Amino acid sequence: MIDMYSFRNLRNAEYYQFMVSVFDLFTKCGFVRENFEYLYESMGASLQVAETALAAERKNEKVREKNEADRYRDRLHSKLFNYLKAILYDERDPRYDDAQTVMRIVKEAGNPTRLAENAQSAMMTALDNRLEPYRTQLEAIGAQQTVDEMREANRRFIAVETELRGMLADRKLSDTPLSMSTVRKQIDPVYSTIIAGVNVFTGIPSKKEECKELIAEMNVLIARYDALLSARKKEKKEKQPALCDECKQEV
């Protein structure tokens, strides 16, 4: 028999991959297609919807990641500007001349927050290139690390934005796709019904042999995902702080 499996705790991407693997096994097994044709086709259609829903979910996450990367590079630019301004308040500060040189370059580059994202990327890349010959001055005033972090933040934004554009170009997403939670509710009963049906057929001697290979491969697949959840649960438990049995306080 195929082991019963609770996949409630699988993350959406894991759930989708699990169900795709299951469907591939069903496709290989003529027994399933012949005896559960409607359910088999229904599951295939739902997995296509799930693919779109998962892509939309990933797109939304990538948008959040892009926005955060944009905010972070803005904050680092402001950090550099305000740091230089603080030095320039005191003309007797030994770092004054170097800070003035760097501030001139920063001001000439302009305020990135007033630019569109693509223009800001180009502006911050140009600023980084202009500051490169002034590493000695930047190190002397203690600003080199901030400039390095700003450069990396800008590169990170460009990389995330490129990924997002690629996602949008590869797939035309519906404005209101079904959520993965909704699609999972559609697939779950179909999967459970097919599995229960196969298990019933295993009680018929003439049908048991036809299901033998499917049962073996399904149980291997289920064991693999069960191990994934067990490992995650163990890792989560190990990260929890130890508590005193009596006082239930951290020790």
C-alpha positions in Angstrom: 0.0 0.0 0.0 1.0 3.6 -0.5 1.8 5.3 2.8 -0.6 8.0 3.9 1.2 11.3 4.1 0.4 14.6 5.6 2.0 17.3 3.4 0.4 20.3 5.2 3.8 21.5 6.5 5.4 21.5 3.1 6.2 25.0 1.8 4.5 26.0 -1.4 7.5 25.4 -3.6 8.1 22.0 -2.0 4.5 21.0 -2.2 4.4 21.9 -5.9 7.5 19.8 -6.6 6.2 16.9 -4.6 2.9 16.9 -6.6 4.7 17.3 -9.9 6.8 14.2 -9.0 3.6 12.3 -8.0 2.0 13.3 -11.3 5.0 12.1 -13.2 4.7 8.7 -11.4 0.9 8.6 -12.2 1.8 9.4 -15.9 4.2 6.4 -16.0 1.6 4.1 -14.5 -1.0 3.2 -17.1 -3.1 1.7 -14.3 -3.8 5.2 -12.8 -4.6 6.8 -16.2 -7.0 4.0 -17.1 -8.8 3.7 -13.8 -8.8 7.4 -12.6 -8.8 9.2 -15.9 -10.9 12.2 -14.7 -9.0 12.6 -11.5 -5.7 12.3 -13.3 -6.6 15.0 -15.8 -8.0 17.2 -13.1 -4.7 17.0 -11.2 -2.7 17.8 -14.3 -4.9 20.9 -14.9 -4.5 22.0 -11.3 -0.8 21.7 -11.4 -0.7 24.1 -14.4 -2.6 26.6 -12.3 -0.3 25.9 -9.4 2.7 26.7 -11.6 1.3 30.1 -12.4 0.3 30.8 -8.8 3.8 29.8 -7.6 5.4 32.1 -10.2 3.2 35.0 -9.0 4.1 34.3 -5.5 7.8 34.3 -6.4 7.3 37.5 -8.4 5.7 39.2 -5.4 8.6 38.1 -3.1 11.1 39.3 -5.7 9.4 42.7 -5.8 9.6 43.0 -2.0 13.3 42.0 -2.2 13.9 44.6 -4.9 12.2 47.4 -2.9 14.2 46.5 0.2 17.5 46.5 -1.8 16.5 50.0 -3.2 15.8 51.4 0.3 19.1 50.0 1.7 21.3 51.5 -1.0 19.5 54.8 -0.4 20.2 54.6 3.3 23.9 53.9 2.7 24.1 56.9 0.4 22.5 59.1 3.1 24.9 57.6 5.7 27.9 58.6 3.6 26.5 62.1 2.9 25.7 62.8 6.5 29.0 61.4 7.7 30.9 63.8 5.4 28.6 66.7 6.4 29.4 66.0 10.1 33.1 66.3 9.5 32.7 69.4 7.5 30.9 71.2 10.3 34.4 71.5 12.0 37.0 73.3 9.9 39.7 72.3 12.4 38.9 68.6 12.0 42.1 67.0 10.5 39.9 65.1 8.1 38.3 68.3 6.8 40.2 68.6 3.5 39.8 65.0 2.5 36.1 65.1 3.5 35.6 68.2 1.4 37.2 66.5 -1.7 34.9 63.5 -1.3 31.8 65.6 -0.6 32.4 67.6 -3.8 32.3 64.4 -5.8 29.2 63.1 -4.0 27.4 66.4 -4.6 28.3 66.5 -8.2 26.9 63.0 -8.7 23.5 64.2 -7.4 20.8 62.9 -5.1 19.9 59.3 -6.1 16.5 59.4 -4.3 15.2 61.9 -6.9 15.9 59.6 -9.8 14.1 56.6 -11.3 15.4 53.3 -10.2 17.4 52.6 -13.4 18.8 56.0 -13.5 19.7 55.7 -9.9 21.6 52.5 -10.6 23.6 54.2 -13.3 24.3 57.2 -11.1 25.5 55.2 -8.2 27.7 53.1 -10.4 29.2 56.3 -11.8 29.7 57.7 -8.3 31.5 54.5 -7.2 33.8 54.7 -10.3 34.6 58.4 -9.5 35.4 57.6 -5.9 37.7 54.8 -6.7 40.8 57.0 -7.3 40.2 58.5 -3.8 40.6 55.4 -1.7 43.4 57.1 0.3 41.2 60.0 1.2 38.2 57.7 2.0 40.4 55.5 4.3 41.8 58.6 6.0 38.4 59.9 6.9 37.0 56.4 7.8 34.4 56.3 4.9 35.8 53.5 2.7 33.7 50.8 4.4 30.5 52.7 3.8 31.5 53.3 0.1 32.2 49.5 -0.3 28.9 48.6 1.3 27.1 51.1 -0.9 28.7 49.6 -4.0 27.7 46.1 -3.0 24.1 47.3 -2.2 23.8 48.9 -5.6 25.1 45.7 -7.3 22.6 43.7 -5.3 19.8 45.9 -6.4 20.8 45.6 -10.0 21.0 41.8 -9.7 17.6 41.5 -8.1 16.0 43.9 -10.6 17.4 41.9 -13.5 16.0 38.7 -12.0 12.6 40.3 -11.7 12.6 41.5 -15.3 13.6 38.0 -16.4 10.7 36.5 -14.4 8.2 38.9 -16.0 9.5 38.3 -19.4 9.4 34.5 -19.1 5.8 34.3 -18.0 2.9 36.6 -18.6 1.1 36.4 -15.2 -2.5 37.0 -14.6 -3.4 40.1 -12.7 -5.4 38.0 -10.2 -4.0 34.5 -10.2 -5.3 32.0 -7.7 -3.2 31.8 -4.5 -1.2 28.7 -3.8 -3.3 28.0 -0.7 -6.4 27.9 -3.0 -4.8 25.6 -5.5 -3.5 23.3 -2.8 -7.1 22.8 -1.6 -8.0 21.8 -5.1 -5.2 19.3 -5.5 -5.3 17.7 -2.0 -8.6 15.8 -2.4 -7.8 14.7 -5.9 -4.4 13.3 -4.7 -6.0 11.6 -1.7 -8.8 10.0 -3.7 -6.3 8.5 -6.3 -4.1 7.2 -3.5 -7.0 5.7 -1.6 -8.3 4.1 -4.9 -4.9 2.6 -5.7 -4.7 1.2 -2.1 -8.1 -0.4 -2.6 -7.0 -2.1 -5.8 -4.0 -3.6 -4.0 -6.4 -5.8 -2.2 -7.4 -7.4 -5.5 -4.8 -10.1 -6.5 -5.2 -9.5 -10.2 -4.5 -5.7 -9.8 -1.8 -5.8 -7.1 1.0 -6.6 -9.6 0.0 -3.6 -11.8 0.4 -1.3 -8.8 3.6 -2.8 -7.4 6.1 -0.4 -9.1 3.9 2.7 -8.4 3.6 1.8 -4.7 7.3 1.3 -4.3 8.2 4.6 -6.0 5.5 6.6 -4.2 6.7 5.3 -0.8 10.3 6.3 -1.7 9.1 9.8 -2.7 7.0 10.2 0.4 9.9 9.0 2.6 12.2 11.6 1.0 9.8 14.5 1.8 9.1 13.1 5.2 12.8 13.2 6.0 12.9 16.8 4.8 10.2 17.8 7.2 11.8 15.8 10.1 15.2 17.5 9.5 13.6 20.9 9.5 11.7 20.2 12.7 14.9 18.9 14.3 16.8 22.0 13.2 14.1 24.3 14.5 14.1 22.5 17.9 17.9 22.8 18.2 17.7 26.5 17.7 15.2 27.0 20.5 16.8 28.2 23.8 17.1 25.6 26.5 14.5 26.1 29.4 14.7 25.1 33.0 12.2 22.3 33.7 10.9 23.9 36.9 11.0 27.6 36.2 10.7 27.5 32.4 13.2 30.3 32.1 16.2 30.4 29.7 19.3 28.8 31.2 
